[in-house]
Amino acid sequence: MLDTPPASGTATPTTTSLTATQAIKAVAANASPQLAPLDASKLQMNLTSSPRAVPAPDSPEYKSSSVCTDHMITCSWTASSGWANPSLVPFGPLSLAPTASVLHYATACFEGLKLYRGHDGKLRLFRPGQNCQRMALSAARIALPVPDPAQLEELIVRLASVDGTKWLPSNTHKGKFLYVRPTLIADDATLGVQRPQKALLYVILTLFPDLSDPSALSAAADDGIRGLRLLASREDTVRAWPGGFGSAKLGANYGPTLLAQGEARQRGFNQVLWLLGSEARVTEAGASNFFVVMRSEQGRDRLVTAPLGDGVILHGVTRGSILNLARERLAVELEVEEGNYTMGDLVKAKEEGRLVEAFAAGTAFFVAPVGLIEWKGEQIKVPMEQGTTGKYAALFRGWLEDIMYGRTQHEWGLVVPEENI
Ligand SMILES: *Cc1c(COP(=O)(O)O)cnc(C)c1O
């Protein structure tokens, strides 16, 4: 069924977590002894004199995902001197030349992670080092300066610790989060198409709605279907391709998907399921990785997701974490396979009663069960053993949530110290 032979059971670290070595190589390839490295210990603090009120958790501000906290981190880079000292400054607009490289040539990459207020009252980031390593790889892919992942992580922690106390109050916001968006753009004012000579790194914290509640994912249609509804992409609309840049979190990957996403939303779907090629290879769902559980002809459950390797899919931190947990905690009942599969495989499994469940996985939607896929005008109803979710999605969701919100102490949950400001 799969193009790629199943992995031999044991976890291969290179496919389940971003390798530090790759990121370090990217930093090294960019560094030069004369240039100042990114150095979080040189952070200069300039606190706001006009702090804003924190909106209530259920207010429209949360849904708008355009409200940020009081501060942001900024750090500029030039090809001649390297990184300047980073600053923590009042949140506010940037000033860019109309000729800035990023505005014309999409020289931008970003990350997305969350800052959680735990049920135990502590603030945590989930595996921030993974995001920082991925940012290094994304930056390298588009000739931006590569921020040292450890220094970037330290800057994220500092911002989280300055604004977290106020914006995620421990008395009212247990179980809530802020969205962390590190961004790197070329603000070079030269209009010529060339490798950027100037760049700006910044980190903001935004209010963000909780998109992950499975019961909230029932669409307007009253057909009893719960969970995400996915509209498979048409053959003439491709998100990413081998040798492209789908595996980097580049701004350039998202703008071109918005037309298809808008059409899908208009027709009552939540996301596009991105397919590739005439064989309809299944890759990702919106800006989330996609997992499916199919029972093998021998009756074993197999968790299948598209492979990394050819650079088509994004190396999700949630994806890697789920693969790790599946291999560690479900080794007996679940086979895990990173391999290519097609819509044909899904349809066949459904027809033969072997389609067990499907879910999308990423920071924004978290682990979101999928209830329906439409492909070439045909609707494939995806089973959901527990009504609003399948059993595996529920397990992964619970395990990850326990780590993020501190019900389980785990090395993936990094506690953020809180500063009194
Ligand atoms: C960000 C993103 C994901 C999910 O990655 P996480 O690290 O799990 O948040 C998946 N696919 C695409 C295309 C993405 O942009």
The ligand as a Tripos MOL2 file, in Angstrom:
@<TRIPOS>MOLECULE
LIG
   15    15     1     0     0
SMALL
NO_CHARGES

@<TRIPOS>ATOM
      1 C1          3.2310   25.1480   11.4800 C.3       1 LIG1
      2 C2          2.7570   24.1060   10.5530 C.ar      1 LIG1
      3 C3          2.4690   22.7960   10.9650 C.ar      1 LIG1
      4 C4          2.4480   22.3900   12.4100 C.3       1 LIG1
      5 O1          3.6670   22.4810   13.0580 O.3       1 LIG1
      6 P1          3.7060   22.5140   14.6420 P.3       1 LIG1
      7 O2          5.1520   22.6760   14.9350 O.co2     1 LIG1
      8 O3          3.1810   21.2300   15.1180 O.co2     1 LIG1
      9 O4          2.8780   23.6670   15.0720 O.co2     1 LIG1
     10 C5          2.1420   21.8550   10.0040 C.ar      1 LIG1
     11 N1          2.0750   22.1790    8.7060 N.ar      1 LIG1
     12 C6          2.3140   23.4260    8.2680 C.ar      1 LIG1
     13 C7          2.2250   23.7110    6.8150 C.3       1 LIG1
     14 C8          2.6570   24.4310    9.1740 C.ar      1 LIG1
     15 O5          2.8480   25.6630    8.7540 O.3       1 LIG1
@<TRIPOS>BOND
     1     1     2 1
     2     2     3 ar
     3     2    14 ar
     4     3     4 1
     5     3    10 ar
     6     4     5 1
     7     5     6 1
     8     6     7 2
     9     6     8 1
    10     6     9 1
    11    10    11 ar
    12    11    12 ar
    13    12    13 1
    14    12    14 ar
    15    14    15 1
@<TRIPOS>SUBSTRUCTURE
     1 LIG1         1 GROUP 0 **** ****
